[in-house]
Amino acid sequence: MPSPLDPPLGAGDHVAGSQDAPLELVMYGDFQCPDAERAALASEAAAAQDAFWDMHDALYAARGRLGGGAILVAARALELDVDRIAVELEEGAHAARVARDVASGEAAGVQGTPAFFVNGVLHEGAFDTQSLIAALET
């Protein structure tokens, strides 16, 4: 039996779309190994400036070029406080948040990324757009 998402989405999670949407698709992903943790920390630093999704999109658009300098270039392009992000990265200001997300994914059965939860249940199958839409509709 597929694993449920536990805990379910909460107020501290990054959500795109309506909070009361009838369907829910949750993705556990990483930006790129071995810089995935640093990129996750950077996305949380951006979230502290209300720019999580903008940084998320910029980091994926970088297509694996995620060294420290590239992350700060992305932050600058988004007109974020680059000095603040650099300090937060250096201090590990968002490490607990990233560790919490990793732990919750592992507890829910995530064994690799990307992993998807469809309406609260781990999706075991193809994760192309059509497959995910079909899973959401059933």
C-alpha positions in Angstrom: 0.0 0.0 0.0 1.4 3.4 -0.9 2.6 5.6 2.0 0.5 8.6 3.1 1.9 12.1 3.4 2.5 12.4 7.1 2.4 15.1 8.3 0.0 16.5 5.7 0.7 19.9 4.2 0.7 22.7 6.7 1.1 26.4 7.1 4.9 26.3 6.9 5.0 24.5 3.6 5.6 26.2 0.2 2.4 26.0 -1.8 1.5 27.3 -5.2 -2.2 27.6 -5.9 -5.3 27.8 -3.7 -5.1 26.4 -0.2 -8.6 24.9 -0.6 -8.0 23.3 -4.0 -9.9 20.0 -4.5 -6.8 18.2 -5.7 -3.3 18.2 -4.2 0.1 17.3 -5.8 3.1 17.4 -3.6 6.6 17.0 -5.0 9.8 16.1 -3.1 12.7 17.1 -5.2 16.2 18.4 -5.2 17.9 20.9 -7.3 21.0 19.0 -8.2 23.5 16.7 -6.5 26.0 17.4 -4.9 24.8 21.1 -4.5 21.2 20.1 -3.7 21.5 21.0 0.0 23.1 24.4 -0.7 20.4 25.1 -3.3 17.7 24.0 -0.8 19.2 26.4 1.8 19.2 29.2 -0.8 15.6 28.6 -1.7 14.7 28.8 2.0 16.7 32.0 2.3 14.7 33.4 -0.6 11.5 32.2 1.1 12.5 34.5 4.0 12.3 37.3 1.5 8.9 36.0 0.1 10.6 34.7 -3.1 10.7 30.9 -2.6 9.0 30.1 -6.0 11.0 32.6 -7.9 14.2 31.1 -6.5 12.9 27.6 -7.1 12.3 28.4 -10.8 15.7 30.2 -11.1 17.6 27.2 -9.6 15.9 24.7 -11.9 16.5 27.0 -14.9 20.2 27.0 -14.0 20.2 23.3 -15.2 22.8 22.0 -12.7 25.0 25.1 -12.6 24.5 25.7 -8.9 27.9 26.5 -7.4 27.9 29.2 -4.7 28.5 32.0 -7.1 25.6 30.9 -9.4 23.2 30.9 -6.5 24.1 34.5 -5.6 23.8 35.5 -9.2 20.3 34.1 -9.3 19.4 36.0 -6.1 20.8 39.2 -7.6 18.7 38.7 -10.7 15.7 38.3 -8.6 16.5 41.6 -6.8 16.8 39.8 -3.5 19.1 41.0 -0.6 22.2 39.0 -1.8 24.2 39.9 1.3 21.5 38.5 3.6 21.3 35.3 1.5 25.1 34.9 1.7 25.1 35.3 5.5 22.2 32.9 5.9 23.9 30.3 3.7 27.2 30.7 5.7 25.4 30.5 9.0 23.1 27.6 8.0 20.1 29.7 9.1 17.6 27.4 7.3 19.3 24.1 7.9 16.7 22.9 10.4 13.9 23.6 7.8 15.7 21.7 5.1 16.4 18.8 7.5 12.8 18.7 8.5 11.7 18.4 4.9 14.2 15.6 4.3 13.0 13.8 7.4 9.4 14.1 6.5 10.0 12.8 3.0 12.0 9.8 4.3 9.3 9.0 6.9 6.6 9.1 4.2 8.5 6.6 2.1 10.4 8.9 -0.3 13.5 6.9 -1.6 14.6 9.2 -4.3 13.7 12.4 -6.1 11.5 13.5 -7.6 8.8 11.8 -5.6 5.1 12.8 -5.8 2.2 12.6 -3.4 -1.2 12.7 -5.1 -4.0 13.8 -2.8 -1.9 12.8 0.2 -0.7 9.3 -1.1 2.7 8.5 -2.5 2.4 8.1 -6.2 4.1 4.9 -7.4 4.3 5.0 -11.2 5.3 7.3 -14.0 5.5 10.9 -13.2 5.1 12.5 -16.6 2.4 15.2 -16.9 -0.3 12.9 -18.3 0.3 10.2 -15.7 0.1 12.7 -12.8 -3.0 14.3 -14.2 -4.6 10.8 -14.5 -3.6 10.0 -10.9 -5.1 13.3 -9.7 -8.4 12.6 -11.5 -8.9 9.1 -10.1 
